[in-house]
Amino acid sequence: MARDQSTVQSGAPAHIKAVALKLFAERGVDGVTVRQIAEAAGQKNHAALTYHFGSKEALIRVLIVDGARAIDARRNAALDAASEAGGPKSVLEIMQILVDTSIDPDPPEWGECYNRFVVGLQSSNRALFMDALAGQWNSGYQRCLDEVRLLKKDISPSILNQRLVFMGGALGGILAGRETELADQSRQHPMWTHPDTLNQVARALTAIIEG
């Protein structure tokens, strides 16, 4: 069920973060001002953002870490469950974990935004994205890659690493595109709302790895 961002967590700061993430996803971080975020969040005082977060860049950093931490926790939990069941047993299973854990299980009323936000930010300011993460909140993704390497020892390491890079780019791009489509509430999106679509995304990523 969608959550009301104005009432969860700690009130105004949580609502500002949710609204800012939406605007950044739609327009890019360079296309949104502090004033626009405050107004969209219903803050009469435009200094509310700086009061709670210090600056626009600081807010961007918080959003990066919030999303990355949540995804990383979901991925590690899914990998732990797969390990307890004797897996992961296939590249497809790993790709399904990567896809499923990239989806916000409790999105705001206007839908998911994080994948669009991250893909856009990496295109416009990858240095900020990487600096905000500081080498953290990526252990689940790296575990997935390590599991693929264990399963695909028949592929030369250099070729496999190339395919893993291609897969990662495809994962982000596809899920960002999905969010963009679903954000358009003026029409239906039968492909993206079909229960098997995410499984097909995982199969496409598997094909990149296996060739």
C-alpha positions as CSV (number, residue, x, y, z in Angstrom):
1,M,0.0,0.0,0.0
2,A,1.3,3.5,-0.8
3,R,2.3,5.6,2.1
4,D,1.4,9.2,2.9
5,Q,4.9,10.8,3.0
6,S,3.6,13.8,4.9
7,T,3.0,11.7,8.0
8,V,5.6,9.0,8.0
9,Q,9.1,9.0,9.7
10,S,9.6,12.5,11.2
11,G,7.1,14.7,9.5
12,A,8.4,17.7,7.5
13,P,12.0,16.3,6.8
14,A,10.6,13.0,5.5
15,H,8.1,14.8,3.3
16,I,10.7,17.2,1.9
17,K,12.9,14.2,1.1
18,A,10.1,12.4,-0.7
19,V,9.1,15.5,-2.7
20,A,12.7,16.3,-3.6
21,L,13.3,12.8,-4.8
22,K,10.2,13.0,-7.1
23,L,11.3,16.4,-8.5
24,F,14.9,15.2,-9.0
25,A,13.7,12.1,-10.7
26,E,11.5,14.1,-13.1
27,R,13.8,17.1,-13.8
28,G,17.3,16.1,-12.8
29,V,19.2,17.6,-9.8
30,D,20.3,20.7,-11.8
31,G,16.7,21.4,-12.9
32,V,15.3,21.9,-9.4
33,T,15.8,24.7,-7.0
34,V,15.6,24.8,-3.2
35,R,12.6,27.1,-3.5
36,Q,10.8,24.7,-5.9
37,I,11.3,21.8,-3.5
38,A,10.0,23.8,-0.5
39,E,7.0,25.0,-2.4
40,A,6.2,21.5,-3.7
41,A,6.5,20.2,-0.1
42,G,4.0,22.8,1.1
43,Q,6.6,24.6,3.2
44,K,5.7,28.3,3.6
45,N,9.3,29.1,4.7
46,H,11.6,28.4,1.9
47,A,14.5,28.1,4.4
48,A,12.9,24.8,5.7
49,L,15.1,22.7,3.4
50,T,18.4,24.3,4.6
51,Y,17.1,24.2,8.2
52,H,16.7,20.4,8.0
53,F,19.4,19.4,5.6
54,G,21.9,22.3,5.3
55,S,21.9,22.6,1.5
56,K,20.5,21.2,-1.7
57,E,23.7,19.1,-2.2
58,A,23.4,17.7,1.4
59,L,19.8,16.7,0.7
60,I,20.9,15.0,-2.5
61,R,23.5,13.0,-0.5
62,V,20.9,12.0,2.0
63,L,18.6,10.7,-0.7
64,I,21.4,8.8,-2.4
65,V,22.4,7.0,0.9
66,D,18.7,6.4,2.0
67,G,17.9,4.6,-1.2
68,A,21.2,2.7,-1.5
69,R,21.0,1.6,2.1
70,A,17.5,0.2,1.7
71,I,18.3,-1.6,-1.5
72,D,21.5,-3.0,0.0
73,A,19.6,-4.4,3.0
74,R,17.0,-6.0,0.7
75,R,19.7,-7.6,-1.4
76,N,21.7,-9.0,1.4
77,A,18.5,-10.4,3.0
78,A,17.5,-12.0,-0.3
79,L,21.0,-13.5,-0.8
80,D,21.1,-14.8,2.8
81,A,17.7,-16.5,2.2
82,A,19.0,-18.0,-1.1
83,S,22.1,-19.2,0.6
84,E,20.1,-20.9,3.4
85,A,18.2,-22.7,0.6
86,G,21.4,-23.9,-1.0
87,G,21.7,-21.2,-3.7
88,P,21.8,-19.1,-5.6
89,K,21.7,-21.9,-8.1
90,S,21.6,-20.0,-11.4
91,V,22.4,-16.7,-13.0
92,L,18.7,-16.1,-13.5
93,E,18.1,-16.5,-9.7
94,I,20.7,-13.8,-9.1
95,M,19.3,-11.5,-11.7
96,Q,15.8,-11.9,-10.1
97,I,17.3,-10.9,-6.8
98,L,18.9,-7.8,-8.4
99,V,15.7,-6.8,-10.1
100,D,13.3,-7.5,-7.2
101,T,15.4,-5.7,-4.6
102,S,15.6,-2.6,-6.8
103,I,11.9,-2.1,-6.5
104,D,10.6,0.0,-3.6
105,P,8.2,-2.3,-1.7
106,D,6.4,0.7,-0.1
107,P,6.5,3.6,-2.6
108,P,4.9,7.0,-2.1
109,E,1.5,7.8,-3.5
110,W,3.0,9.1,-6.8
111,G,5.1,6.0,-7.4
112,E,8.8,4.9,-7.3
113,C,11.5,7.5,-8.1
114,Y,14.8,6.3,-6.9
115,N,16.1,4.5,-10.0
116,R,15.3,7.5,-12.2
117,F,17.0,9.8,-9.7
118,V,20.1,7.6,-9.6
119,V,20.4,7.0,-13.3
120,G,20.0,10.7,-14.0
121,L,22.5,11.7,-11.3
122,Q,25.1,9.3,-12.5
123,S,24.8,10.8,-16.0
124,S,25.1,14.4,-14.8
125,N,27.3,14.2,-11.7
126,R,28.7,10.7,-11.1
127,A,31.4,12.1,-8.8
128,L,28.8,13.4,-6.4
129,F,27.0,10.0,-6.5
130,M,30.2,8.0,-5.8
131,D,31.4,10.4,-3.1
132,A,28.1,10.3,-1.3
133,L,28.2,6.5,-1.2
134,A,31.9,6.5,0.0
135,G,32.3,2.9,-0.9
136,Q,29.4,1.8,1.3
137,W,25.9,0.4,0.8
138,N,26.9,-1.8,-2.2
139,S,27.8,-5.1,-0.5
140,G,24.7,-6.8,-1.8
141,Y,25.4,-5.9,-5.4
142,Q,29.0,-7.0,-5.1
143,R,27.8,-10.3,-3.5
144,C,25.5,-10.8,-6.5
145,L,28.4,-10.3,-8.9
146,D,30.6,-12.7,-6.9
147,E,27.9,-15.3,-7.2
148,V,27.7,-14.9,-10.9
149,R,31.5,-15.3,-11.2
150,L,31.3,-18.5,-9.2
151,L,28.6,-19.9,-11.5
152,K,30.2,-18.7,-14.8
153,K,33.8,-19.9,-14.5
154,D,33.6,-21.1,-18.1
155,I,33.6,-17.5,-19.3
156,S,37.0,-15.7,-19.2
157,P,37.2,-13.1,-16.4
158,S,37.7,-10.2,-18.7
159,I,34.7,-11.0,-20.9
160,L,32.6,-11.8,-17.8
161,N,33.5,-8.4,-16.2
162,Q,32.5,-6.7,-19.4
163,R,29.1,-8.4,-19.4
164,L,28.6,-7.5,-15.7
165,V,29.2,-3.9,-16.6
166,F,26.7,-4.1,-19.5
167,M,24.2,-5.9,-17.2
168,G,24.5,-3.2,-14.5
169,G,23.9,-0.4,-17.0
170,A,20.9,-2.3,-18.5
171,L,19.4,-2.9,-15.0
172,G,19.5,0.8,-14.1
173,G,18.2,1.9,-17.5
174,I,15.4,-0.5,-17.7
175,L,14.1,0.2,-14.2
176,A,14.4,3.9,-14.6
177,G,12.4,3.6,-17.8
178,R,9.8,1.6,-16.0
179,E,9.5,4.3,-13.3
180,T,9.1,6.9,-16.0
181,E,6.3,5.0,-17.7
182,L,4.4,4.2,-14.5
183,A,4.7,7.9,-13.4
184,D,2.4,8.8,-16.4
185,Q,-1.0,8.2,-14.8
186,S,-2.8,9.5,-17.8
187,R,-2.9,6.1,-19.4
188,Q,-2.5,2.4,-18.6
189,H,0.8,0.6,-18.8
190,P,-0.1,-3.1,-19.4
191,M,3.4,-4.2,-20.1
192,W,4.9,-2.7,-17.0
193,T,2.1,-3.7,-14.7
194,H,2.0,-7.3,-15.9
195,P,3.0,-9.7,-13.1
196,D,5.6,-11.4,-15.3
197,T,7.4,-8.3,-16.6
198,L,10.0,-8.1,-13.9
199,N,10.8,-11.8,-14.4
200,Q,11.3,-11.0,-18.1
201,V,13.7,-8.2,-17.2
202,A,15.7,-10.7,-15.1
203,R,15.7,-13.1,-18.1
204,A,17.0,-10.4,-20.4
205,L,19.8,-9.5,-17.9
206,T,20.7,-13.2,-17.7
207,A,21.0,-13.3,-21.5
208,I,23.6,-10.5,-21.3
209,I,25.6,-12.5,-18.9
210,E,25.4,-15.9,-20.5
211,G,25.7,-14.6,-24.1
